[in-house]
């Protein structure tokens, strides 16, 4: 037994340093470079505490670390695994999907986030709250998810890039407000970090069970964009792309992740988190100069008909930019109407955004054989497991590739061609019914030949996929 508490209390004077002692024992067992751990401890404590306090804590932890290393080294011969440090290369960052989305949101100019804590989405709110003063972000913890999305709509209406984050149960409460955003053409960003449902379900388990619901949430019809990042890098990209899409097309954008993606840690190249390379596109905004040029008998028309479905918007505050907008059907000027002809015009205008936004939707990512016998189709967090399974299948002599959708609605323009190019399609999803396969069938008429579905609340693994493919190949043969 490693005397972790004894090292912590007798050497460091604080029981909490047992965590450092545990790391030290592992360093001693594996022969890892202790200098890297010492540097991390020094940076952590001197960065958190100013002056002498930080230096004292760092020194005490390093003393505990070294004592534990000496203890672990005594058992090195009984432990046949060595952890070697890699030669210096590109700088890498350790983070998870929620933090990456938060970083992407900051890079994308997020200035308002409202939310009510709900696992596994809470850390998006917490991350932005921790950095609100650095980036001028307004944080609002509301009494429930209804208020969270309504205040987010208010923030976006006022001109801020605004978002909220929740899980499936909270998204249920947001549905009526989602319809308001759609009808009023207010571009908001919503993170839905899925967990196993329905109802309370399994709050600390993962699933991809919300796609059909999110696609159809709220009564009536209105456009929405759904992003489903499959890696930490894609989470960062989705975090800033979502705001461009929301403002450019003045419609809700939902980022769909899940518990696994939210919390799974990964190291990524710092260059892949390129804040400077992020471009901001706020879409059609009427400038103050344009408003100043309006004649005495002219008025700004908020919901003016447009070929691409997107009306120029004026940010509140200019005396000539006053307008009405509402969740009732309305005319170009925002006044409530029950005119059938106006209804058709406004409905057609809004729904045109689905086609217009397709220009900014990412095509599916292909990985593996150029001439596959089998193509694995996935979305969201199954990306990594599918890619590894494809590599293993190819190594075992079965020609395979993968088709990963990071943007799932509207479907990318090249979806039909991509699906038709495959000889045998296998949908890989973490839900009971194969929801994305169903969307593909309804939207393209192309059905997947087989489905690998996992809904036991545990994350899909490469072993799951390879084993299922093996069974399917045996049946086909």
VOKE-187886 format. One record per residue (C-alpha): x, y, z; residue number from 1. Coordinates in steps of 0.001 Angstrom, whole numbers, plus 500000, padded with zeros to 6 digits. Layout:
<nodes>
px_py_pz_n
X_Y_Z_NUM
...
</nodes>
This chain:
<nodes>
px_py_pz_n
500000_500000_500000_1
501322_503412_499011_2
501211_505754_502031_3
499702_508645_500084_4
497991_510365_503014_5
501115_510036_505159_6
503261_511681_502470_7
500704_514463_502146_8
500257_515227_505852_9
503751_514548_507189_10
505754_516134_504376_11
503336_518610_502804_12
501214_519392_505847_13
497954_519061_503930_14
495905_515958_503238_15
494887_517325_499839_16
498435_516729_498612_17
497659_512996_498521_18
496729_513646_494884_19
500271_514833_494212_20
501636_511806_496091_21
499591_509490_493876_22
501083_511080_490771_23
504544_510714_492296_24
504108_506974_492889_25
503069_506514_489272_26
506056_508534_488073_27
508337_506338_490169_28
506770_503133_488866_29
506896_504135_485197_30
510163_506089_485139_31
508455_509149_483683_32
510377_512426_483583_33
509608_514088_486917_34
510796_517483_485661_35
507632_517768_483562_36
505436_517188_486617_37
507421_519662_488698_38
507010_522301_486009_39
503258_521681_485876_40
502932_522001_489654_41
504928_525228_489676_42
502827_526737_486882_43
499567_525636_488514_44
500215_527106_491951_45
502163_530245_491045_46
499546_530982_488397_47
496678_530612_490859_48
498192_532312_493902_49
500209_535521_493872_50
503601_535958_495477_51
505000_533870_498296_52
501840_531824_498835_53
501997_530264_495363_54
505711_529547_495653_55
505269_527854_499047_56
502471_525611_497812_57
504443_524663_494713_58
507522_523812_496794_59
505520_521728_499272_60
503829_519757_496515_61
507140_519110_494774_62
508599_517802_498046_63
505653_515413_498405_64
506030_514422_494761_65
509701_513520_495115_66
509127_511443_498262_67
506402_509510_496472_68
508621_509040_493407_69
511314_507462_495574_70
508710_505115_497034_71
507335_504112_493616_72
510825_503557_492178_73
511428_500770_494713_74
508806_498676_492892_75
509876_499515_489356_76
511248_495998_488710_77
507828_494515_489489_78
506122_496867_487039_79
507120_496118_483451_80
505712_499258_481808_81
507758_502391_481179_82
506270_505764_480294_83
508798_507659_478209_84
508609_511349_477443_85
508363_512259_473785_86
510885_514533_472070_87
509850_518154_471956_88
507554_519128_469082_89
504449_521179_468561_90
502798_522597_471656_91
499698_520664_472656_92
496716_521460_474869_93
494645_519077_477030_94
490912_519790_476941_95
487484_518235_476470_96
484574_518925_474144_97
482714_521345_476417_98
485812_523460_476986_99
486552_523386_473256_100
483026_524630_472482_101
483499_527380_475058_102
486839_528367_473533_103
485276_528361_470078_104
482442_530549_471336_105
484930_533063_472715_106
486847_533026_469437_107
483548_533556_467635_108
482696_536663_469630_109
480177_535287_472137_110
479119_538105_474449_111
476146_536598_476266_112
475400_533163_477680_113
472421_532218_479765_114
471755_528811_481252_115
470468_526590_483996_116
472885_523891_485216_117
472227_520438_483747_118
474650_517565_483289_119
476524_517225_480964_120
476245_520784_479590_121
477024_522747_482759_122
480764_523074_482175_123
480163_525125_479009_124
478505_527755_481209_125
481171_527364_483896_126
484043_527767_481441_127
482648_530976_479972_128
481849_532265_483467_129
485478_531722_484456_130
486581_533905_481530_131
483776_536466_481446_132
485920_539370_482649_133
488720_538566_480194_134
486418_538680_477165_135
483523_540903_478208_136
480909_538160_478389_137
477631_538613_480240_138
476724_535458_482209_139
473176_534797_483413_140
472177_531756_485464_141
468412_531628_485164_142
465697_529962_487221_143
465027_527357_484513_144
465711_526478_480885_145
462648_528355_479654_146
464107_531596_480927_147
467564_530583_479689_148
466571_530498_476033_149
464238_533498_476302_150
467021_535664_477743_151
469351_534335_475058_152
466841_535432_472422_153
466769_538845_474101_154
470531_539075_474015_155
470662_538159_470333_156
467839_540600_469522_157
469848_543343_471219_158
472808_542604_468948_159
474998_540349_471093_160
476237_536969_469957_161
474229_534909_472427_162
474059_531246_473386_163
472716_528799_475946_164
473680_525233_476871_165
471568_522378_478194_166
470864_518662_477875_167
467839_516855_476430_168
465533_517431_479391_169
466317_521132_479447_170
465918_521363_475690_171
462379_520013_476174_172
461562_523115_478200_173
463106_525386_475569_174
460886_524193_472744_175
458291_526988_472814_176
461018_529629_472955_177
462793_527868_470080_178
459694_528499_467976_179
459819_532183_468939_180
463430_532381_467713_181
462403_530717_464458_182
459398_532949_463817_183
461089_536192_464865_184
464188_535207_462855_185
466535_535620_465799_186
469876_533876_465450_187
470672_532063_468701_188
473113_529244_469479_189
472023_526301_471641_190
474283_523514_472879_191
472444_520242_473503_192
474815_517882_475307_193
472836_514657_475052_194
472497_512044_477758_195
470464_508844_477954_196
466729_509549_478191_197
463778_509860_478324_198
462771_511886_481383_199
465618_512061_483905_200
467032_509022_482138_201
470674_508389_482973_202
472234_511778_483766_203
475834_510514_483767_204
475631_508281_480694_205
475948_509013_476995_206
473602_508568_474047_207
472681_510074_470671_208
468946_509896_471228_209
467847_513511_470634_210
468426_514030_466915_211
464869_513420_465699_212
463527_515541_468551_213
465873_518476_467920_214
465131_518385_464196_215
461373_518668_464773_216
461257_520600_468076_217
458495_523261_468308_218
455208_523182_466451_219
455006_524383_462902_220
457888_524553_460467_221
460934_526801_460477_222
464574_526367_459495_223
467339_525423_461875_224
470944_524349_461506_225
472261_521343_463443_226
475989_520774_463960_227
477337_517513_465404_228
481087_517779_466065_229
482957_514494_466344_230
486232_515583_467945_231
487670_518252_470218_232
488907_520130_467154_233
485448_519993_465593_234
483914_521183_468879_235
486145_524271_468764_236
485185_524903_465144_237
481482_524400_465864_238
481744_526872_468749_239
482588_529766_466430_240
480929_528558_463205_241
477576_528365_464988_242
477528_532118_465606_243
478340_532929_461994_244
475568_530621_460808_245
473058_531935_463367_246
473619_535574_462435_247
474150_535093_458712_248
470891_533151_458322_249
469028_534646_461316_250
467901_531272_462597_251
468590_528971_465567_252
471743_526843_465404_253
471995_523788_467644_254
475323_522163_468490_255
474640_518531_469341_256
477220_516812_471461_257
476848_514195_474213_258
478226_513268_477609_259
481173_511370_476181_260
482156_514196_473870_261
481561_516764_476614_262
483923_515205_479149_263
486441_513025_477256_264
489898_514606_477478_265
492221_514812_474504_266
495440_516585_473634_267
495296_518710_470499_268
497832_520883_468748_269
497582_524466_469925_270
497680_525449_466250_271
494299_523734_465815_272
492807_526232_468278_273
493543_529202_466063_274
491764_532228_467520_275
493439_534591_465058_276
492233_532549_462107_277
488558_532769_463077_278
486563_535066_460812_279
483405_536812_461994_280
480454_537045_459594_281
477486_538891_461082_282
475427_538634_457927_283
473200_541367_456571_284
473282_544286_459007_285
471844_547662_458123_286
474425_550301_458939_287
473681_553498_460822_288
474536_555436_457660_289
471894_553524_455716_290
469320_554231_458405_291
470286_557914_458411_292
469553_558068_454677_293
465934_556932_455069_294
463499_559620_453988_295
460897_561141_456332_296
458180_558865_454950_297
460346_555731_454871_298
460754_553162_457618_299
463047_550237_458196_300
461368_546957_457163_301
462602_544141_459373_302
461125_541145_457572_303
461528_542379_454016_304
461175_539625_451401_305
464543_538460_450104_306
465556_535950_447448_307
467849_534087_449834_308
465333_534283_452688_309
467484_536604_454813_310
466283_540150_455513_311
468775_542871_456437_312
468565_543480_460198_313
469097_546669_462143_314
470605_546533_465603_315
468440_548271_468234_316
469306_551798_469276_317
468962_553886_466134_318
465847_556140_466005_319
465210_555217_462328_320
465697_551503_463001_321
462675_551006_465214_322
460628_547968_464252_323
458242_545351_465533_324
458767_541603_465536_325
456683_538889_467109_326
456030_535192_467487_327
452724_535687_465673_328
452788_535480_461905_329
453602_538950_460674_330
453991_541162_457663_331
457290_542476_456304_332
456997_545339_458806_333
456474_542955_461725_334
452777_543599_462281_335
450561_540629_463186_336
448584_539316_460232_337
446235_536513_459263_338
446448_537227_455547_339
446880_533926_453634_340
449030_535561_450953_341
451341_537219_453481_342
451566_533939_455393_343
452751_532183_452260_344
455286_534915_451494_345
456788_534922_454974_346
456764_531131_455291_347
458473_530705_451929_348
461004_533382_452878_349
461948_531702_456142_350
462136_528187_454696_351
464380_529383_451864_352
467118_529693_454474_353
467476_525903_454488_354
468688_525964_450893_355
470685_529157_451335_356
472532_527872_454402_357
473546_524692_452595_358
476383_526701_451027_359
478054_526846_454467_360
477377_523234_455483_361
480406_520942_455627_362
480515_517945_453314_363
480913_514534_454987_364
484485_513563_455869_365
485760_510373_454208_366
488418_508171_455793_367
489851_504841_454686_368
489860_502915_451443_369
489215_504773_448188_370
487313_501761_446814_371
485579_500271_449851_372
483385_497210_450035_373
481727_498670_453119_374
481137_502273_454274_375
480446_503151_457908_376
478207_506233_458261_377
478238_508193_461505_378
477688_511592_463084_379
478918_513303_466227_380
480968_511537_468863_381
481192_508130_467140_382
483785_509587_464738_383
486887_508375_466572_384
485602_504836_467181_385
484472_504518_463565_386
487806_505727_462161_387
489769_503280_464302_388
487411_500452_463341_389
487926_501296_459650_390
491705_501166_460076_391
491468_497790_461783_392
489109_496356_459172_393
491433_497432_456366_394
494394_495899_458187_395
492451_492645_458453_396
491788_492585_454715_397
488256_494019_454503_398
488191_497142_452342_399
486328_499798_454331_400
485933_503529_454768_401
483927_505927_456916_402
481627_508848_456132_403
481405_511257_459084_404
478823_514044_459170_405
479876_516978_461380_406
476922_519007_460030_407
473695_517011_459983_408
471014_519565_459017_409
470469_520740_456444_410
472207_517798_454824_411
475314_518760_452843_412
474799_519348_449129_413
476968_516348_448251_414
475125_513854_450473_415
473288_511971_447727_416
476410_511607_445589_417
478446_510454_448589_418
475862_507841_449587_419
475428_506581_446028_420
479187_506113_445690_421
479142_503482_448464_422
478471_499830_447667_423
477285_498830_451164_424
476235_501373_453804_425
476334_500679_457534_426
474918_503289_459911_427
476701_503451_463278_428
474732_505274_465980_429
474196_505399_469726_430
470420_505217_469796_431
467690_502591_469480_432
466175_503460_466115_433
469029_504657_463905_434
467795_508244_463817_435
470338_509696_461395_436
469881_506733_459037_437
466171_507536_459110_438
466836_511180_458236_439
469036_510115_455328_440
466312_507802_454045_441
463582_510453_454307_442
465674_513218_452758_443
467467_511260_450012_444
465522_508046_449479_445
468692_506087_450192_446
468506_503530_452983_447
471505_502116_454819_448
471972_498399_454224_449
472712_497643_457866_450
472705_499438_461223_451
475005_499058_464208_452
473100_500550_467139_453
474234_500806_470751_454
471942_502161_473459_455
473214_500631_476710_456
474457_504116_477771_457
478129_503200_477240_458
480180_504837_474506_459
480573_503047_471180_460
484021_501446_470862_461
486053_500206_467890_462
485665_496679_469295_463
481865_497030_469161_464
481994_498050_465524_465
484554_495486_464356_466
482653_492673_466097_467
479334_493766_464574_468
480869_494039_461101_469
482350_490570_461518_470
478926_489152_462304_471
477331_490970_459369_472
480005_489750_456947_473
479482_486184_458165_474
475731_486472_457602_475
476198_487935_454111_476
478674_485203_453154_477
</nodes>
